[in-house]
Each structure stands twice: as structure tokens, then as C-alpha cells.
Amino acid sequence: MTHRTTTKRARFRFIGDIIAELKKVVWLSKREAAYLTFLVLLVTIAAGLVLGAFDYGFTRLVDAFFLGG
């Protein structure tokens, strides 16, 4: 058996292993995926608003402190 044949078999075994593992995965339903997507967007927007408020506040504080205005 040549090295090339061994490499091809290993590659096909690897692909077969991937397919076998993907069959074991418990996939989300469409409803669960939509709910979790909405939840991620909601948390992201909330975090963005909080960080934006902090940024605005610190900018005003630094401007007032260093620029006297």
C-alpha cells in the first residue's frame, strides 16, 4: 500500500467521522432558533445602549474636566 492510498483512506475516514458526528447533533427547531436569535439581538442592542450611554457620559465628564466647558 502506498502513502497516497493511505492518505486518501484517512481523508475519507475523516469525512465519514464528521458525518457520523453531525448525525448525533440535536438541532434546534425553527421556533427555538428564532427565539434565541431574537434574544441575542435584544441583549446586543441593550449592551450597545448601555455602553453608548457610558461613553457619552465619560466624554462629557472629560470635556468638562479638561476643557472647562
C-alpha positions in Angstrom: 0.0 0.0 0.0 1.4 3.3 -1.0 1.4 6.5 1.1 -1.0 8.1 -1.4 -3.6 5.4 -0.9 -3.3 5.6 2.9 -3.7 9.4 2.8 -6.9 9.1 0.7 -8.4 6.5 3.0 -7.6 8.7 6.0 -9.3 11.6 4.4 -12.4 9.6 3.6 -12.5 8.2 7.1 -12.2 11.7 8.5 -15.2 12.9 6.3 -17.1 9.8 7.4 -16.4 10.6 11.1 -17.6 14.2 10.5 -20.9 12.9 9.0 -21.4 10.4 11.9 -20.9 13.2 14.5 -23.3 15.5 12.7 -26.0 12.8 12.8 -25.6 12.8 16.6 -26.3 16.6 16.9 -29.6 17.6 18.3 -30.6 20.5 16.1 -32.8 23.4 17.3 -36.3 23.7 15.9 -37.1 26.8 13.8 -39.1 28.3 16.7 -36.2 27.8 19.1 -33.7 29.3 16.7 -35.9 32.3 16.0 -36.4 32.9 19.8 -32.7 32.6 20.5 -31.8 34.9 17.6 -34.3 37.5 18.9 -32.8 37.1 22.4 -29.2 37.7 21.1 -30.3 40.8 19.2 -32.1 42.1 22.2 -29.1 41.7 24.5 -26.8 43.1 21.9 -28.9 46.2 21.5 -29.3 46.7 25.3 -25.5 46.3 25.8 -24.9 48.8 22.9 -27.2 51.3 24.5 -25.6 51.0 28.0 -22.0 51.2 26.5 -23.1 54.2 24.4 -24.5 55.9 27.5 -21.3 55.3 29.4 -19.2 56.6 26.5 -21.4 59.7 26.2 -21.2 60.3 30.0 -17.4 59.9 30.2 -16.9 62.1 27.1 -18.9 64.9 28.8 -17.0 64.4 32.0 -13.6 64.5 30.3 -14.6 67.6 28.2 -15.9 69.4 31.3 -12.8 68.5 33.3 -10.1 69.2 30.7 -11.7 71.9 28.6 -13.6 73.6 31.4 -16.7 73.7 29.4 
